[in-house]
Amino acid sequence: MKKLIVNADDFGRHISVNRAIIQGHETGCITSASLMPGGEAFDDAVAKAAAHPDLGIGVHLTLIGEKPVLDPAKIPSLVDEKGRLFQEYPQFLPRFLRGQIKLDDVRTELTAQMEKIAASGLPITHIDSHQHLHVLPGVIDIVLELAQQHNITALRAPVVPLSFTGGYPQQLGQFVKRAGLVFLARLARAKARKRGFRVPDHFFGIVAGGSLREECMVDIVRNLPDGVSEVMVHPGDDDHVLSAECGWAHPFEEELAAVMSAQVLTLVREKEIQLVSFREAR
């Protein structure tokens, strides 16, 4: 049996992202979305999620790229001189490896993020994180503890096949980075499953900074392995606005088109693939 979770990340980051996720859910194959606690459009995302109860909602824990939920003074090792979380993982990771990122600060901020999500009243299906930082050693332990405290029983493990390129050329440096992510994700997956968490069997997501174009989605669905697979997407309905306001020149509209592709939806039906959220993926 083949089950497919199509999970849209960054729900709540921007109104354009929120609109695209709902459009991709209503008329496409998006089954799940990960809610960003510190996103500027958080309240709008909560309202949209409440109006679409069949859309699975996860927690998109955020240690980089956005404003923290807490007062920056309470988490000094996580923020820059402007009081914002570090923008990208290349800024965060060296500090983490040198011990400059304090796990107590990580726990404090992530606890606040979880409490903010819980206060929304939305039923939560799973946990993942912005740029996959939840798989880091030490961080994964905090994440699993918080998940158990909030009765969340599913987790993303970004164990993307090393042979999967999405049709984009891949440089050696990108391959090495992905291999490192996969190694840590495998360790996190094993730890999560040992503690009783449900983790999809397979994962596909953006690679080498590229988007999941329609032809890539078609290829994934056509060759979907048995078991539960997660495809991570980042849709939006206005590339120009999102690039300017979120600082990420990503083809958001292309991903929205991919999840609404008639060819993709036809293949899902023909191959009798069950579209599910983390809630149904057992």
Steps between C-alpha positions, in 0.01 A plus 500: 500500500622849413414802710611853419524805725545825308607743772531873441754672723501860630125530562466837674817652358316728256145550376610395150623168638177451695282563196704259288487223758123520525465513121730199466295317761159581355581429134830313511677229696616686813385299801703655779666828600760595760412811700784744575453636856684827440362569154360845421179343366457252785151614600379486140637146467324390819169637372544329163596171665195513727282540192661194336499227769600228251835675446754344736690759702852452633740718695778657294749566780719795412852571624611711203361741245221670696437698814499295820177453691670603825672821602849470348654581839373163626680303228824694436694222327233461229480858379715755319570858605159603367319246715404277209570132454798437274383511139641175357639170622858592384487771768341275761689174449858618565384666822320181597809287436716738706257479791391863464136399453373409844260207517327666795417791269382256234271330751366834627415634153357174367288458812351844436438413136321180596288683755402760241387227261312320776320822594361519144277204579590324176549121514867437420603200293881515495821696554766613256724806479625784285803378303485169690689618809295267721722208396811650662638301796360641823232695318318180399481393864337829597258475208394146588446596864284797403304289254423244767393772742251622239384150398644530149600161365642561150822656376664588170833336425653657185674183382495598133649241262850614404423411139199735491588831335163624382643540153749767608877471450674434831843617601733310730458748785122464485528122503724509808258729684207276413690190609562666837131584535399146412742355755357717778144437383552125518624530857202720590257258334641205692478692827143609429380154404663351808287737708183400316471783250359443153736609222430468126700232322616728218565873451530720193559874505672789332859433406787727401283802567261407219126460508288192456385572148208320338727252322672423830167439676394278212821299533455460877140385470570270205780326693361528853626216719278287720426631849451858616682777313520871577557763234598841636390804299526878535216656298414868469285704265729801443871442436581870479346592835637195681852546367499863616335451837637159604847535348480171312504504119312173467255395223200479734245527220662209318451279805138610530445401138666163565270405789195598291620323185228301325764248393611446859142459625420258219804286583401493867160360403631256241758356737247486786725706728332612821546871570526533878629731771724393788176441691399208273850376412528205734 
